[in-house]
Amino acid sequence: MRPRQKFKSWNAWQAIVMVIPDPNLYQDPDDHVWHYTDPDWNWFNEVVHHNTGPMSQARLALRRQAHTEQRWVREAAFQAGQVLQNQGA
């Protein structure tokens, strides 16, 4: 069984509790292989490379906020490194 099939078989229980928007998704009762519609890779690549997904702007805003709010951690780590470096010199 290929890794993708193993993953789908392992996650098949999720189909019981959530709606999967693929009308072609089914498991063959004879060989237990999952059949599905291939993803739209052009759309996927557009979302990944150009941040045009439905939640991209919210995700990027959260990342910017976290980067800003955690600046003190980076600065403290840098200063601690400088102190240790100066002690060793």
Distance bins in CASP14 RR format, pairs under 12 A and 6 or more apart:
PFRMAT RR
TARGET T0000
AUTHOR 0000-0000-0000
RMODE 2
METHOD distances of the structure
MODEL  1
1 7 0 0 0 0 1 0 0 0 0 0 0
1 8 0 0 0 0 1 0 0 0 0 0 0
1 9 1 0 0 1 0 0 0 0 0 0 0
1 10 0 0 0 0 0 1 0 0 0 0 0
1 31 0 0 0 0 1 0 0 0 0 0 0
1 32 0 0 0 0 1 0 0 0 0 0 0
1 33 1 0 0 1 0 0 0 0 0 0 0
1 34 0 0 0 0 0 1 0 0 0 0 0
2 8 0 0 0 0 1 0 0 0 0 0 0
2 9 0 0 0 0 0 1 0 0 0 0 0
2 33 0 0 0 0 1 0 0 0 0 0 0
2 34 0 0 0 0 0 1 0 0 0 0 0
3 9 0 0 0 0 0 1 0 0 0 0 0
3 10 0 0 0 0 0 1 0 0 0 0 0
4 10 0 0 0 0 0 1 0 0 0 0 0
4 11 0 0 0 0 0 1 0 0 0 0 0
4 33 0 0 0 0 0 1 0 0 0 0 0
4 34 0 0 0 0 1 0 0 0 0 0 0
4 35 0 0 0 0 0 1 0 0 0 0 0
4 36 0 0 0 0 1 0 0 0 0 0 0
4 38 0 0 0 0 0 1 0 0 0 0 0
4 39 0 0 0 0 0 1 0 0 0 0 0
5 11 0 0 0 0 0 1 0 0 0 0 0
5 12 0 0 0 0 0 1 0 0 0 0 0
5 27 0 0 0 0 1 0 0 0 0 0 0
5 28 0 0 0 0 0 1 0 0 0 0 0
5 31 0 0 0 0 1 0 0 0 0 0 0
5 32 0 0 0 0 1 0 0 0 0 0 0
5 33 1 0 1 0 0 0 0 0 0 0 0
5 34 1 0 0 1 0 0 0 0 0 0 0
5 35 0 0 0 0 0 1 0 0 0 0 0
5 36 0 0 0 0 0 1 0 0 0 0 0
6 12 0 0 0 0 0 1 0 0 0 0 0
6 32 0 0 0 0 0 1 0 0 0 0 0
6 33 0 0 0 0 0 1 0 0 0 0 0
6 34 0 0 0 0 1 0 0 0 0 0 0
7 14 0 0 0 0 0 1 0 0 0 0 0
7 34 0 0 0 0 1 0 0 0 0 0 0
7 36 0 0 0 0 0 1 0 0 0 0 0
8 14 0 0 0 0 0 1 0 0 0 0 0
8 15 0 0 0 0 1 0 0 0 0 0 0
8 20 0 0 0 0 0 1 0 0 0 0 0
8 22 0 0 0 0 0 1 0 0 0 0 0
8 25 0 0 0 0 1 0 0 0 0 0 0
8 26 0 0 0 0 0 1 0 0 0 0 0
8 27 0 0 0 0 1 0 0 0 0 0 0
8 28 0 0 0 0 0 1 0 0 0 0 0
8 32 0 0 0 0 0 1 0 0 0 0 0
8 33 0 0 0 0 1 0 0 0 0 0 0
8 34 1 0 1 0 0 0 0 0 0 0 0
8 35 0 0 0 0 1 0 0 0 0 0 0
8 36 1 0 0 1 0 0 0 0 0 0 0
9 15 0 0 0 0 0 1 0 0 0 0 0
9 27 1 0 0 1 0 0 0 0 0 0 0
9 28 0 0 0 0 0 1 0 0 0 0 0
9 31 0 0 0 0 0 1 0 0 0 0 0
9 32 1 0 0 1 0 0 0 0 0 0 0
9 33 0 0 0 0 1 0 0 0 0 0 0
9 34 1 0 0 1 0 0 0 0 0 0 0
10 32 0 0 0 0 0 1 0 0 0 0 0
10 34 0 0 0 0 0 1 0 0 0 0 0
11 17 0 0 0 0 0 1 0 0 0 0 0
11 18 0 0 0 0 0 1 0 0 0 0 0
11 20 0 0 0 0 0 1 0 0 0 0 0
11 25 0 0 0 0 0 1 0 0 0 0 0
11 27 0 0 0 0 0 1 0 0 0 0 0
11 34 0 0 0 0 1 0 0 0 0 0 0
11 36 0 0 0 0 0 1 0 0 0 0 0
12 18 0 0 0 0 0 1 0 0 0 0 0
12 20 0 0 0 0 0 1 0 0 0 0 0
12 25 0 0 0 0 1 0 0 0 0 0 0
12 26 0 0 0 0 0 1 0 0 0 0 0
12 27 1 0 0 1 0 0 0 0 0 0 0
12 32 0 0 0 0 1 0 0 0 0 0 0
12 33 0 0 0 0 0 1 0 0 0 0 0
12 34 1 0 0 1 0 0 0 0 0 0 0
12 36 0 0 0 0 0 1 0 0 0 0 0
13 27 0 0 0 0 0 1 0 0 0 0 0
14 20 0 0 0 0 1 0 0 0 0 0 0
14 25 0 0 0 0 0 1 0 0 0 0 0
15 21 0 0 0 0 0 1 0 0 0 0 0
15 22 0 0 0 0 1 0 0 0 0 0 0
15 25 1 0 0 1 0 0 0 0 0 0 0
15 26 0 0 0 0 1 0 0 0 0 0 0
15 27 0 0 0 0 1 0 0 0 0 0 0
15 34 0 0 0 0 1 0 0 0 0 0 0
15 36 0 0 0 0 0 1 0 0 0 0 0
18 25 0 0 0 0 0 1 0 0 0 0 0
19 25 0 0 0 0 0 1 0 0 0 0 0
20 26 0 0 0 0 0 1 0 0 0 0 0
20 27 0 0 0 0 0 1 0 0 0 0 0
20 34 0 0 0 0 0 1 0 0 0 0 0
20 36 0 0 0 0 1 0 0 0 0 0 0
20 37 0 0 0 0 0 1 0 0 0 0 0
21 36 0 0 0 0 0 1 0 0 0 0 0
21 37 0 0 0 0 1 0 0 0 0 0 0
21 39 0 0 0 0 0 1 0 0 0 0 0
22 34 0 0 0 0 0 1 0 0 0 0 0
22 35 0 0 0 0 1 0 0 0 0 0 0
22 36 1 0 1 0 0 0 0 0 0 0 0
22 37 1 0 1 0 0 0 0 0 0 0 0
22 38 0 0 0 0 0 1 0 0 0 0 0
22 39 0 0 0 0 1 0 0 0 0 0 0
22 40 0 0 0 0 0 1 0 0 0 0 0
23 35 0 0 0 0 0 1 0 0 0 0 0
23 36 0 0 0 0 1 0 0 0 0 0 0
23 37 1 0 0 1 0 0 0 0 0 0 0
24 34 0 0 0 0 0 1 0 0 0 0 0
24 35 1 0 0 1 0 0 0 0 0 0 0
24 36 1 0 1 0 0 0 0 0 0 0 0
24 37 1 0 1 0 0 0 0 0 0 0 0
24 38 0 0 0 0 1 0 0 0 0 0 0
25 33 0 0 0 0 0 1 0 0 0 0 0
25 34 1 0 0 1 0 0 0 0 0 0 0
25 35 1 0 0 1 0 0 0 0 0 0 0
25 36 1 0 1 0 0 0 0 0 0 0 0
25 37 1 0 0 1 0 0 0 0 0 0 0
25 38 0 0 0 0 0 1 0 0 0 0 0
26 32 0 0 0 0 0 1 0 0 0 0 0
26 33 0 0 0 0 1 0 0 0 0 0 0
26 34 1 0 0 1 0 0 0 0 0 0 0
26 35 1 0 1 0 0 0 0 0 0 0 0
26 36 0 0 0 0 1 0 0 0 0 0 0
26 37 0 0 0 0 0 1 0 0 0 0 0
27 33 1 0 0 1 0 0 0 0 0 0 0
27 34 1 0 1 0 0 0 0 0 0 0 0
27 35 1 0 0 1 0 0 0 0 0 0 0
27 36 0 0 0 0 1 0 0 0 0 0 0
28 34 1 0 0 1 0 0 0 0 0 0 0
28 35 1 0 0 1 0 0 0 0 0 0 0
28 36 0 0 0 0 0 1 0 0 0 0 0
29 35 0 0 0 0 0 1 0 0 0 0 0
38 44 0 0 0 0 0 1 0 0 0 0 0
39 45 0 0 0 0 0 1 0 0 0 0 0
39 47 0 0 0 0 0 1 0 0 0 0 0
39 48 0 0 0 0 0 1 0 0 0 0 0
40 46 0 0 0 0 1 0 0 0 0 0 0
40 47 0 0 0 0 1 0 0 0 0 0 0
41 47 0 0 0 0 0 1 0 0 0 0 0
41 48 0 0 0 0 0 1 0 0 0 0 0
41 49 0 0 0 0 0 1 0 0 0 0 0
42 48 0 0 0 0 0 1 0 0 0 0 0
42 49 0 0 0 0 0 1 0 0 0 0 0
42 50 0 0 0 0 0 1 0 0 0 0 0
42 52 0 0 0 0 0 1 0 0 0 0 0
43 49 0 0 0 0 0 1 0 0 0 0 0
43 50 0 0 0 0 0 1 0 0 0 0 0
43 52 0 0 0 0 1 0 0 0 0 0 0
43 53 0 0 0 0 1 0 0 0 0 0 0
43 54 0 0 0 0 0 1 0 0 0 0 0
44 50 0 0 0 0 0 1 0 0 0 0 0
44 52 0 0 0 0 0 1 0 0 0 0 0
44 53 0 0 0 0 1 0 0 0 0 0 0
45 51 0 0 0 0 0 1 0 0 0 0 0
45 52 0 0 0 0 0 1 0 0 0 0 0
45 53 0 0 0 0 0 1 0 0 0 0 0
46 52 1 0 1 0 0 0 0 0 0 0 0
46 53 0 0 0 0 1 0 0 0 0 0 0
46 56 0 0 0 0 0 1 0 0 0 0 0
47 53 1 0 1 0 0 0 0 0 0 0 0
47 54 0 0 0 0 1 0 0 0 0 0 0
47 55 0 0 0 0 1 0 0 0 0 0 0
47 56 1 0 0 1 0 0 0 0 0 0 0
47 57 0 0 0 0 0 1 0 0 0 0 0
47 59 0 0 0 0 0 1 0 0 0 0 0
48 56 0 0 0 0 1 0 0 0 0 0 0
49 56 0 0 0 0 0 1 0 0 0 0 0
50 56 0 0 0 0 1 0 0 0 0 0 0
50 57 0 0 0 0 0 1 0 0 0 0 0
50 60 0 0 0 0 0 1 0 0 0 0 0
51 57 1 0 0 1 0 0 0 0 0 0 0
51 58 0 0 0 0 0 1 0 0 0 0 0
51 59 0 0 0 0 1 0 0 0 0 0 0
51 60 1 0 0 1 0 0 0 0 0 0 0
51 61 0 0 0 0 0 1 0 0 0 0 0
51 63 0 0 0 0 0 1 0 0 0 0 0
52 59 0 0 0 0 0 1 0 0 0 0 0
52 60 0 0 0 0 0 1 0 0 0 0 0
53 59 0 0 0 0 1 0 0 0 0 0 0
53 60 0 0 0 0 0 1 0 0 0 0 0
55 61 0 0 0 0 0 1 0 0 0 0 0
55 62 0 0 0 0 1 0 0 0 0 0 0
55 63 0 0 0 0 0 1 0 0 0 0 0
56 62 0 0 0 0 0 1 0 0 0 0 0
56 63 0 0 0 0 0 1 0 0 0 0 0
57 63 0 0 0 0 0 1 0 0 0 0 0
57 64 0 0 0 0 0 1 0 0 0 0 0
58 64 0 0 0 0 0 1 0 0 0 0 0
58 65 0 0 0 0 0 1 0 0 0 0 0
59 65 0 0 0 0 0 1 0 0 0 0 0
59 66 0 0 0 0 0 1 0 0 0 0 0
60 66 0 0 0 0 0 1 0 0 0 0 0
60 67 0 0 0 0 0 1 0 0 0 0 0
61 67 0 0 0 0 0 1 0 0 0 0 0
61 68 0 0 0 0 0 1 0 0 0 0 0
62 68 0 0 0 0 0 1 0 0 0 0 0
62 69 0 0 0 0 0 1 0 0 0 0 0
63 69 0 0 0 0 0 1 0 0 0 0 0
63 70 0 0 0 0 0 1 0 0 0 0 0
64 70 0 0 0 0 0 1 0 0 0 0 0
64 71 0 0 0 0 0 1 0 0 0 0 0
65 71 0 0 0 0 0 1 0 0 0 0 0
66 73 0 0 0 0 0 1 0 0 0 0 0
66 74 0 0 0 0 0 1 0 0 0 0 0
67 73 0 0 0 0 0 1 0 0 0 0 0
67 74 0 0 0 0 1 0 0 0 0 0 0
68 74 0 0 0 0 0 1 0 0 0 0 0
70 76 0 0 0 0 0 1 0 0 0 0 0
70 77 0 0 0 0 0 1 0 0 0 0 0
71 77 0 0 0 0 0 1 0 0 0 0 0
71 78 0 0 0 0 0 1 0 0 0 0 0
72 78 0 0 0 0 0 1 0 0 0 0 0
72 79 0 0 0 0 0 1 0 0 0 0 0
73 79 0 0 0 0 0 1 0 0 0 0 0
73 80 0 0 0 0 0 1 0 0 0 0 0
74 80 0 0 0 0 0 1 0 0 0 0 0
74 81 0 0 0 0 0 1 0 0 0 0 0
75 81 0 0 0 0 0 1 0 0 0 0 0
75 82 0 0 0 0 0 1 0 0 0 0 0
76 82 0 0 0 0 0 1 0 0 0 0 0
76 83 0 0 0 0 0 1 0 0 0 0 0
77 83 0 0 0 0 0 1 0 0 0 0 0
77 84 0 0 0 0 0 1 0 0 0 0 0
78 84 0 0 0 0 0 1 0 0 0 0 0
78 85 0 0 0 0 0 1 0 0 0 0 0
79 85 0 0 0 0 0 1 0 0 0 0 0
79 86 0 0 0 0 0 1 0 0 0 0 0
80 86 0 0 0 0 0 1 0 0 0 0 0
80 87 0 0 0 0 0 1 0 0 0 0 0
81 87 0 0 0 0 1 0 0 0 0 0 0
81 88 0 0 0 0 0 1 0 0 0 0 0
81 89 0 0 0 0 0 1 0 0 0 0 0
82 88 0 0 0 0 0 1 0 0 0 0 0
82 89 0 0 0 0 0 1 0 0 0 0 0
83 89 0 0 0 0 0 1 0 0 0 0 0
END
